[in-house]
């Protein structure tokens, strides 16, 4: 049985080739659109993450400054950070026993 | 007596009477799919079809339907084995048309009623009661999945589409006898699970029944079939079963084309081409379903099974598109032939409405193919929203969109070019 081989020009003129282009045009349009939307979303998400990281960096810097200041200083001299209750700012001593449990020494009454 | 039902070499007739240019159908169907996908992408952003399956036990088989099934089987097989030894035997048409093609509309209308009708389940039930082994003697191996059904389906489509004896009574008798023995022995040994996963016709019916709008769990219950479709059990061989159904339908069109007929193919070549069609369908789907980002290796491996149910509407659409005229007109001839075997139906005549109105037939064919694919795109989009990570919900479907359009393109081209 001789193999059936179509000449090159017949392949390009074949109805499959002629039909495939108009049939797949909307598919290509949809694919390009979806990929473009996905890329836009990815860039927007990356921008949001970047901005969030910048904001967190600023907050951390402010917090470091607040820890570096004298806790006994007058409140008017402290930076503009959320004020903590006075008991939370009291110094405490923490020791660790052999079992690894924390025991906070409280002032005797 | 009606004249013999002439079965071509591939068992059933092809679509040769389509009056509209297939170019319009191909391009229009591809556009319909792309537009459907675009609308879904921007309007359907949350899963709507993924609901837990109701925790209701499978109802028992209905005895009266089991009795009807036994009667029908005795009628069909009695005609096949005791009827004429030539191609005029109505048993041939009853197997090829009423059983094989008629199974699809039956499942769509009445759900998985095949389970009630199956005479092999009735025999297994009876033997199970006698031997006090209702669940068989050996547990059905989980790793077998749907593979026995896939092999059985391939065996049937090979008989119908490739075997040189497709229209030969002796060949069909041999195939049916082998099927009956294997099915009964398998059921007795492995229990009812053999029919749920191994019987090709039972499995095929259960798949299509997922799309039955009026019946759920074999009981009347109007519902959205797209909600029950994702509950198709995922087991090994699932994609292969669907690929055999889809690939064989495509091969049926291709094998009737002048391009293929000119080569005067041997049985071996036809078998190889049938395998190739099924393999291309399965491989393309396997690749497209996995072509997404943002998932782990295990999640990617599970994607073909999780999305395989989306191909069922395509299978149903192609079955109707390909075999509609054969089902309605050949089916009438088959029923009349069966009636004549018991002394009835001599005054009945066949209506050839579709053959006399090829334009109507063409419209229906295109409609079934496009509708099957549009439903598939909807089901695929919804399951993608569930199983794909949020950032990849749309991009993860692009390969599937290309595949669906390619299936539509190829399917309609083959259907109309024959």
Interface residues (C-beta under 8 A of the other chain):
Chain A: X1 X4 X15 X16 X18 X19 X20 X22 X23 X24 X26 X27 X29 X30 X31 X33 X34 X35 X37 X38 X41 X42 X45
Chain B: X23 X26 X27 X29 X30 X31 X33 X34 X35 X37 X38 X41 X259 X262 X263 X264 X391 X394 X395 X398 X401 X402 X405 X409 X413 X417
